[in-house]
C-alpha cells in the first residue's frame, strides 16, 4: 500500500511539474512588450485566450506613475471605442425583446435630429451609414480644448443645431461617434434605464464582468482604474479621458472581464445563435455593397484567417480586442499610453500563437497614382483676395469667423481669437489647420459663404456677413 501511495504522489508531482513548465510562447509575448516592462513608464495589460482559458495574461508597465501602481490583468482601463460593441449589443437585445426595430426611423426616438435626418434608421447608425457629422470635429470647431468635459447633453445640443448631413443615409459608410452616443440615448428612452444600468443588468451581470461598467459621471470612483498618460519629447504627462458621453465610449473594463465577453461569442449566453449572427453581420449600403462593419465590430480577413475585432483610442488610453473565431483564439490589449498601437501588438501576439495557421505576409497593394486633375490658379494679391474678406457665421455651430486679406494671403480669425492662415489650393479652395475650406459663390460670382470640411464632417456652412442662413 505504501508503494502505491508513493507512486500516486510521484505521479502527482510529475503532473504538477509538467503544468509549471513555462510555455515558450509566453516568453515571446514578453519580448513584444520589453520596452514598456519597467517602473518608469505606463504600458499595457495583455490577455491571450484560447478555448475559453488564458494562455498568457500579464501587465507591462505602470497603471499609475504618480502612485507607483503596476499594471495587472485586473487593472481597469478606459476602453474607448471598444465600448461600441456593448452599445450595439444593447440595441440588439432590445431588438430581440421586440422593443424596437433596426429599420425604425431614428427620429421616432430622437426628435432632436435635423429634418435632413428623416431618412436615418437605427440600422444606419449601428453600421456608420447615417451621414451624421462627427461630434469631435464639431466640438473642436466650437473651440473645445483638452480637458474640457464633454457630456451626453452636449452631444444632443450639438445635433439639434445641425441642418445638413454628410451624405444621404445608407449611401456611404463613414465612421461616426455621434451616432453611437445617440444609440445610447435610444437605449435609455426605449428601456427606461440608462445604458449604464441596462448593460449592467443585461450584459455585464450575466457574464460575470464584475469590474466592467459604463462611466457616465466623471466623479464616479472606479477602484483599480489606470491613469491615462502621454509622452511628448520624452516627458510623460497625465492624459485623462475627460468625458461623460456614453455609447461611442466610456466602458471601463479589464483583461479578465474582456475574456468573459469574448467567450460569450462562442457560448451564446446573452441570447443564442441568432443574436450572435446578427451582431457579427456587416451592414449593406443602398447599392447592396457590404462593407466590413457589423455591430461595433469589424469583420474581415487577416493573413488568411477570419477575424472579428475593434480598437479604441481617446486621450491617454488605447485598446484592441481581436478574435479569430475559427481558431477560438483572441488577443486582448489594454493600454494607458497614447503613443502605442494595440492593434499591431494584437497582431504580433497572433503571429506567435497561430504561426502555423497564418497565410504569408503580402506586401501592401500598390496603386499607380492618378494624375492630379487640373486646377484653377489661386487668387493672389490683396485686391483680388478682398472678395473673400468678411464675417462668416455658422448657425450649426454658433461660431463666427472673420477672414481678412493682405498681400501675403488670407487669415481667418476663429474661436478664442486664434489666427489661422488659409493656404491656397486653387481658386476658392484653401486649407486651414488641415481642414478643407471652400468659398461658395452665387450665380453672379459673389462670395456668399465658406464651407469647412474637417475630418469626418463635410461642408459645414458659414454664411458671409454674419448671417445665419
C-alpha positions as CSV (number, residue, x, y, z in Angstrom):
1,X,0.0,0.0,0.0
2,X,2.8,2.4,0.9
3,X,4.4,1.7,-2.5
4,X,1.1,2.5,-4.2
5,X,0.8,5.8,-2.3
6,X,4.4,6.7,-3.2
7,X,3.6,6.1,-6.9
8,X,0.5,8.3,-6.7
9,X,2.5,11.0,-5.0
10,X,5.2,10.8,-7.6
11,X,2.7,10.9,-10.4
12,X,1.0,14.0,-8.8
13,X,4.4,15.7,-8.5
14,X,5.2,14.9,-12.1
15,X,1.9,16.4,-13.3
16,X,2.5,19.5,-11.2
17,X,6.0,19.9,-12.5
18,X,4.7,19.5,-16.1
19,X,2.0,22.1,-15.5
20,X,4.6,24.5,-14.3
21,X,6.8,24.3,-17.4
22,X,6.7,27.7,-18.9
23,X,5.0,28.0,-22.3
24,X,7.8,29.3,-24.6
25,X,5.3,31.3,-26.4
26,X,4.7,33.4,-23.3
27,X,8.4,34.4,-23.4
28,X,7.9,35.6,-27.0
29,X,4.9,37.7,-25.9
30,X,7.0,39.2,-23.1
31,X,9.6,40.2,-25.7
32,X,7.0,42.1,-27.6
33,X,6.4,44.4,-24.6
34,X,10.0,44.6,-23.3
35,X,10.3,48.3,-23.9
36,X,7.4,49.2,-21.6
37,X,8.1,46.5,-18.9
38,X,9.5,48.9,-16.3
39,X,8.5,51.0,-13.4
40,X,9.1,54.3,-15.1
41,X,6.6,54.0,-17.9
42,X,2.8,53.4,-18.4
43,X,2.1,50.4,-20.6
44,X,-0.4,47.6,-21.4
45,X,-2.2,44.7,-19.8
46,X,-2.4,41.7,-22.1
47,X,-4.5,38.6,-22.3
48,X,-4.2,35.7,-24.7
49,X,-7.2,33.4,-24.7
50,X,-7.9,30.1,-26.5
51,X,-10.8,27.7,-26.0
52,X,-12.0,29.7,-23.0
53,X,-8.8,29.7,-21.0
54,X,-5.9,32.1,-20.6
55,X,-2.6,31.1,-22.3
56,X,-1.0,34.3,-21.2
57,X,-2.0,37.2,-19.0
58,X,0.2,39.9,-17.6
59,X,0.6,43.6,-17.1
60,X,3.6,45.5,-18.5
61,X,4.5,48.9,-17.1
62,X,2.6,51.1,-14.6
63,X,-1.1,51.7,-14.1
64,X,-0.4,55.0,-12.2
65,X,3.1,56.6,-12.2
66,X,2.2,59.1,-9.5
67,X,1.3,56.4,-7.0
68,X,3.6,53.7,-8.2
69,X,0.9,51.2,-9.0
70,X,1.9,48.4,-11.5
71,X,-0.4,47.2,-14.3
72,X,-2.0,43.7,-13.9
73,X,-4.7,41.8,-15.8
74,X,-7.2,43.1,-13.3
75,X,-6.4,46.8,-13.8
76,X,-9.4,48.8,-15.0
77,X,-9.0,50.7,-18.3
78,X,-11.0,53.2,-20.2
79,X,-11.6,51.2,-23.4
80,X,-12.6,54.0,-25.9
81,X,-14.4,52.7,-29.0
82,X,-14.2,49.1,-27.9
83,X,-17.3,50.3,-26.0
84,X,-19.3,50.4,-29.2
85,X,-19.8,46.7,-29.2
86,X,-21.6,46.9,-25.9
87,X,-23.7,49.7,-27.1
88,X,-24.6,47.8,-30.3
89,X,-25.3,44.7,-28.2
90,X,-27.7,46.7,-26.1
91,X,-29.5,47.7,-29.2
92,X,-29.5,44.1,-30.5
93,X,-31.0,42.9,-27.2
94,X,-33.8,45.5,-27.4
95,X,-34.5,44.3,-31.0
96,X,-34.6,40.7,-29.6
97,X,-37.0,41.9,-26.9
98,X,-39.3,43.3,-29.6
99,X,-38.9,46.8,-28.2
100,X,-37.6,48.4,-31.4
101,X,-36.7,47.5,-35.0
102,X,-33.5,48.2,-36.7
103,X,-35.5,49.8,-39.5
104,X,-37.3,52.2,-37.3
105,X,-36.7,55.8,-38.1
106,X,-34.2,57.2,-35.6
107,X,-36.3,60.4,-35.3
108,X,-39.0,58.2,-33.7
109,X,-36.7,58.1,-30.6
110,X,-34.6,61.2,-31.3
111,X,-36.7,64.2,-32.3
112,X,-33.6,66.2,-31.8
113,X,-32.3,65.0,-35.2
114,X,-32.4,67.6,-38.0
115,X,-35.1,67.4,-40.7
116,X,-32.4,66.3,-43.1
117,X,-32.0,63.2,-41.0
118,X,-35.6,62.0,-41.5
119,X,-34.2,59.0,-43.5
120,X,-31.9,57.8,-40.8
121,X,-32.7,54.4,-39.4
122,X,-31.3,52.7,-36.3
123,X,-29.6,50.3,-38.7
124,X,-27.8,53.1,-40.4
125,X,-26.5,54.4,-37.1
126,X,-25.2,50.9,-36.0
127,X,-23.3,50.5,-39.2
128,X,-21.9,54.0,-39.6
129,X,-24.2,54.8,-42.5
130,X,-26.3,57.6,-41.0
131,X,-24.5,60.6,-42.6
132,X,-24.4,62.4,-39.2
133,X,-21.5,64.7,-38.7
134,X,-18.7,63.7,-36.3
135,X,-19.1,65.2,-32.9
136,X,-15.3,65.6,-32.3
137,X,-14.9,67.7,-35.4
138,X,-17.8,70.0,-34.4
139,X,-16.7,70.4,-30.8
140,X,-13.2,71.4,-31.9
141,X,-14.6,73.9,-34.4
142,X,-16.5,75.4,-31.4
143,X,-13.3,75.8,-29.5
144,X,-13.2,72.8,-27.2
145,X,-9.8,72.4,-25.6
146,X,-8.0,69.4,-24.0
147,X,-9.5,68.9,-20.6
148,X,-13.0,70.3,-21.3
149,X,-15.7,67.9,-20.0
150,X,-18.0,66.5,-22.7
151,X,-21.4,65.3,-21.7
152,X,-24.3,63.4,-23.4
153,X,-26.4,66.6,-23.3
154,X,-23.6,68.4,-25.1
155,X,-23.9,65.9,-28.0
156,X,-27.7,66.2,-28.1
157,X,-27.5,70.0,-28.1
158,X,-25.0,69.9,-31.0
159,X,-27.1,67.6,-33.0
160,X,-30.1,69.9,-32.6
161,X,-28.1,72.7,-34.3
162,X,-27.2,70.7,-37.4
163,X,-29.1,71.3,-40.6
164,X,-27.3,69.0,-43.1
165,X,-25.8,65.6,-43.2
166,X,-22.5,64.4,-44.7
167,X,-24.4,62.2,-47.2
168,X,-27.8,60.5,-47.9
169,X,-28.3,57.8,-45.2
170,X,-27.2,54.4,-46.5
171,X,-25.3,55.8,-49.5
172,X,-21.9,55.7,-47.8
173,X,-20.1,54.4,-44.7
174,X,-18.1,56.8,-42.6
175,X,-17.1,56.0,-39.0
176,X,-19.1,58.2,-36.7
177,X,-19.1,58.6,-32.9
178,X,-22.1,60.9,-32.8
179,X,-24.4,58.1,-33.9
180,X,-23.2,55.7,-31.2
181,X,-23.7,58.3,-28.5
182,X,-27.3,58.7,-29.8
183,X,-27.8,54.9,-29.8
184,X,-27.1,55.0,-26.0
185,X,-29.8,57.7,-25.7
186,X,-32.2,55.4,-27.7
187,X,-31.4,52.6,-25.3
188,X,-32.4,54.9,-22.4
189,X,-35.6,56.1,-24.0
190,X,-36.8,52.7,-25.0
191,X,-35.8,50.7,-21.9
192,X,-36.4,53.4,-19.3
193,X,-32.9,52.8,-18.0
194,X,-29.6,54.5,-18.5
195,X,-27.3,52.4,-20.7
196,X,-25.1,52.1,-17.6
197,X,-27.9,50.3,-15.8
198,X,-29.1,48.4,-18.9
199,X,-25.7,47.0,-19.7
200,X,-25.1,46.1,-16.0
201,X,-28.3,44.1,-16.0
202,X,-28.3,42.5,-19.4
203,X,-24.6,42.2,-20.3
204,X,-22.0,42.6,-17.6
205,X,-24.0,40.9,-14.8
206,X,-24.9,37.7,-16.7
207,X,-21.4,37.3,-18.0
208,X,-19.8,37.9,-14.6
209,X,-18.0,41.0,-15.8
210,X,-17.9,42.5,-12.2
211,X,-15.2,45.1,-13.0
212,X,-16.9,46.5,-16.1
213,X,-19.3,49.4,-16.4
214,X,-20.3,52.5,-18.4
215,X,-19.0,55.6,-16.6
216,X,-21.4,58.4,-17.2
217,X,-20.3,60.5,-14.3
218,X,-16.7,61.9,-14.2
219,X,-16.8,62.0,-10.3
220,X,-17.6,58.3,-10.0
221,X,-15.0,56.3,-8.1
222,X,-13.6,53.4,-10.1
223,X,-11.5,51.1,-7.9
224,X,-8.3,49.9,-9.7
225,X,-8.6,52.4,-12.5
226,X,-5.5,53.1,-14.6
227,X,-4.4,56.6,-15.2
228,X,-4.1,57.7,-18.9
229,X,-0.7,59.0,-19.9
230,X,1.0,60.6,-22.9
231,X,4.7,61.2,-23.8
232,X,5.9,64.3,-25.6
233,X,9.6,64.9,-26.2
234,X,10.5,62.2,-23.7
235,X,8.3,63.8,-21.0
236,X,5.4,61.7,-19.5
237,X,2.2,63.6,-18.6
238,X,-1.2,62.7,-17.4
239,X,-3.9,62.4,-20.1
240,X,-7.3,61.5,-18.6
241,X,-10.4,60.6,-20.7
242,X,-12.4,63.6,-19.5
243,X,-15.8,62.6,-20.9
244,X,-19.3,61.6,-19.7
245,X,-20.6,60.7,-23.1
246,X,-21.7,57.1,-23.4
247,X,-22.3,55.0,-26.5
248,X,-19.3,55.7,-28.5
249,X,-17.0,55.1,-25.5
250,X,-16.9,55.2,-21.7
251,X,-16.9,51.5,-20.9
252,X,-14.2,50.7,-18.3
253,X,-13.1,47.1,-18.2
254,X,-10.2,44.7,-17.5
255,X,-8.4,42.0,-19.4
256,X,-10.2,39.4,-17.2
257,X,-13.6,40.7,-18.0
258,X,-12.9,41.2,-21.7
259,X,-12.0,37.5,-21.8
260,X,-15.5,36.7,-20.4
261,X,-17.1,38.9,-23.0
262,X,-15.0,37.3,-25.7
263,X,-16.1,33.8,-24.7
264,X,-19.8,34.7,-24.9
265,X,-19.4,34.8,-28.7
266,X,-18.9,31.0,-28.5
267,X,-21.5,30.2,-25.8
268,X,-24.3,32.5,-26.9
269,X,-25.0,33.1,-23.3
270,X,-26.6,36.5,-23.9
271,X,-29.1,35.5,-26.5
272,X,-28.3,32.4,-28.6
273,X,-27.0,31.9,-32.1
274,X,-29.4,34.2,-33.8
275,X,-28.2,37.2,-31.7
276,X,-24.6,36.3,-32.3
277,X,-25.2,36.1,-36.0
278,X,-26.9,39.5,-36.0
279,X,-24.2,41.4,-34.2
280,X,-21.4,39.9,-36.3
281,X,-23.0,40.5,-39.7
282,X,-21.9,43.7,-41.5
283,X,-24.5,46.1,-42.9
284,X,-25.3,46.8,-46.5
285,X,-25.3,50.1,-48.3
286,X,-28.2,51.2,-50.5
287,X,-26.5,49.8,-53.6
288,X,-26.0,46.3,-52.0
289,X,-22.3,46.8,-51.2
290,X,-21.4,45.2,-47.9
291,X,-18.5,46.9,-46.0
292,X,-16.9,45.2,-43.0
293,X,-18.6,46.9,-40.0
294,X,-21.1,44.9,-38.0
295,X,-22.4,45.8,-34.5
296,X,-19.5,47.7,-33.1
297,X,-17.3,45.0,-34.6
298,X,-15.0,44.9,-37.7
299,X,-15.3,41.7,-39.6
300,X,-12.5,40.9,-42.0
301,X,-9.7,38.5,-43.0
302,X,-6.1,38.8,-41.9
303,X,-3.3,36.6,-43.1
304,X,-5.9,34.2,-44.4
305,X,-7.9,33.9,-41.2
306,X,-11.4,35.2,-40.4
307,X,-11.1,38.0,-37.8
308,X,-13.5,40.0,-35.7
309,X,-12.0,43.0,-33.9
310,X,-12.3,46.6,-32.8
311,X,-9.9,49.2,-31.3
312,X,-10.4,52.2,-29.1
313,X,-8.4,55.4,-28.5
314,X,-9.0,58.6,-26.5
315,X,-6.7,60.8,-24.5
316,X,-4.1,58.6,-22.9
317,X,-5.8,55.2,-23.5
318,X,-5.6,52.7,-26.3
319,X,-7.3,49.3,-26.6
320,X,-7.8,46.4,-29.0
321,X,-9.8,43.2,-28.8
322,X,-9.0,40.8,-31.7
323,X,-10.8,37.5,-32.1
324,X,-10.1,34.6,-34.6
325,X,-13.4,32.7,-34.4
326,X,-12.3,29.6,-36.3
327,X,-9.3,29.1,-34.0
328,X,-11.3,30.1,-30.8
329,X,-8.4,32.4,-30.1
330,X,-8.3,36.1,-29.0
331,X,-5.7,38.7,-28.1
332,X,-6.7,41.4,-25.6
333,X,-4.5,44.5,-25.3
334,X,-5.5,47.4,-23.0
335,X,-3.1,50.3,-22.7
336,X,-2.7,53.6,-20.8
337,X,-0.3,55.3,-23.1
338,X,-1.3,57.4,-26.1
339,X,1.7,56.6,-28.2
340,X,1.1,52.9,-28.7
341,X,-0.8,50.9,-31.3
342,X,-2.6,48.0,-29.6
343,X,-3.8,46.5,-32.9
344,X,-0.2,46.0,-34.0
345,X,0.5,44.3,-30.7
346,X,-2.5,42.1,-31.0
347,X,-1.4,41.0,-34.5
348,X,2.1,40.2,-33.3
349,X,0.6,38.1,-30.5
350,X,-1.5,36.2,-33.0
351,X,1.7,35.6,-35.1
352,X,3.2,33.9,-32.0
353,X,0.3,31.5,-31.3
354,X,-1.2,31.0,-34.8
355,X,2.1,30.9,-36.8
356,X,1.3,27.5,-38.3
357,X,-2.2,28.7,-39.5
358,X,-1.4,32.1,-40.9
359,X,-1.0,32.8,-44.6
360,X,2.0,34.6,-45.9
361,X,2.6,38.2,-45.3
362,X,1.7,40.0,-48.5
363,X,3.0,43.5,-49.4
364,X,0.6,46.3,-49.4
365,X,-1.2,46.6,-52.7
366,X,0.4,49.2,-54.8
367,X,-1.7,51.5,-56.9
368,X,-0.5,53.9,-59.6
369,X,-1.2,57.4,-58.5
370,X,-3.6,59.0,-60.8
371,X,-2.7,62.3,-62.4
372,X,-4.0,65.2,-60.4
373,X,-6.9,67.0,-62.1
374,X,-6.2,70.4,-63.5
375,X,-6.9,73.2,-61.1
376,X,-7.5,76.9,-61.5
377,X,-4.8,79.1,-60.1
378,X,-5.4,80.5,-56.7
379,X,-6.1,84.2,-56.5
380,X,-3.2,86.4,-55.1
381,X,-2.8,90.0,-54.0
382,X,-4.9,91.9,-51.5
383,X,-7.2,93.4,-54.2
384,X,-8.1,90.0,-55.6
385,X,-8.4,88.4,-52.2
386,X,-10.6,91.2,-50.9
387,X,-13.7,89.4,-52.2
388,X,-13.2,86.8,-49.6
389,X,-12.8,89.2,-46.6
390,X,-15.7,89.5,-44.2
391,X,-17.5,87.9,-41.3
392,X,-18.8,84.3,-41.6
393,X,-21.2,82.8,-39.1
394,X,-22.2,79.1,-38.7
395,X,-25.7,78.7,-37.4
396,X,-24.9,75.0,-36.9
397,X,-22.1,75.7,-34.5
398,X,-22.9,79.2,-33.1
399,X,-19.4,80.3,-34.2
400,X,-18.2,83.4,-36.0
401,X,-15.1,83.5,-38.3
402,X,-13.5,86.7,-39.7
403,X,-11.5,86.5,-42.9
404,X,-9.0,89.2,-43.7
405,X,-6.9,89.7,-46.8
406,X,-3.4,91.1,-47.2
407,X,-0.6,91.0,-49.8
408,X,0.7,87.8,-48.1
409,X,-2.7,86.0,-48.2
410,X,-5.8,85.2,-46.2
411,X,-6.0,84.8,-42.5
412,X,-9.1,83.6,-40.6
413,X,-9.7,84.6,-37.0
414,X,-11.6,81.7,-35.4
415,X,-12.9,80.9,-31.9
416,X,-10.9,82.3,-29.0
417,X,-9.4,84.9,-31.3
418,X,-6.9,82.4,-32.8
419,X,-5.5,83.5,-36.2
420,X,-5.2,80.7,-38.8
421,X,-3.6,81.2,-42.2
422,X,-5.6,80.0,-45.2
423,X,-3.2,78.2,-47.6
424,X,-4.3,78.3,-51.2
425,X,-5.0,75.2,-53.2
426,X,-6.9,76.6,-56.2
427,X,-9.4,79.3,-56.9
428,X,-11.9,79.4,-54.0
429,X,-10.2,76.4,-52.3
430,X,-7.9,76.6,-49.3
431,X,-6.8,74.6,-46.3
432,X,-6.6,75.7,-42.7
433,X,-5.2,73.6,-39.9
434,X,-5.6,70.6,-42.1
435,X,-9.3,71.4,-42.9
436,X,-10.6,72.0,-46.4
437,X,-12.1,75.4,-46.8
438,X,-14.1,76.3,-49.9
439,X,-15.6,79.7,-50.6
440,X,-19.0,79.5,-52.3
441,X,-20.4,82.0,-54.8
442,X,-23.8,82.9,-56.0
443,X,-24.9,83.0,-59.6
444,X,-23.4,86.4,-60.1
445,X,-20.0,85.3,-58.8
446,X,-20.3,87.0,-55.4
447,X,-18.8,85.1,-52.4
448,X,-21.7,84.2,-50.1
449,X,-20.3,81.6,-47.7
450,X,-17.4,79.3,-46.8
451,X,-17.7,75.6,-46.4
452,X,-15.5,73.8,-43.9
453,X,-14.7,70.1,-44.0
454,X,-12.7,68.9,-41.0
455,X,-12.1,65.1,-40.8
456,X,-15.4,63.3,-40.8
457,X,-17.7,66.3,-41.1
458,X,-18.4,67.7,-44.6
459,X,-19.3,71.2,-45.8
460,X,-20.2,73.0,-42.6
461,X,-21.7,76.2,-43.9
462,X,-20.5,79.6,-42.6
463,X,-22.7,82.4,-44.2
464,X,-20.9,85.6,-45.1
465,X,-21.7,89.0,-43.4
466,X,-22.6,87.2,-40.2
467,X,-25.9,85.9,-41.4
468,X,-27.1,82.5,-40.0
469,X,-28.8,81.3,-43.2
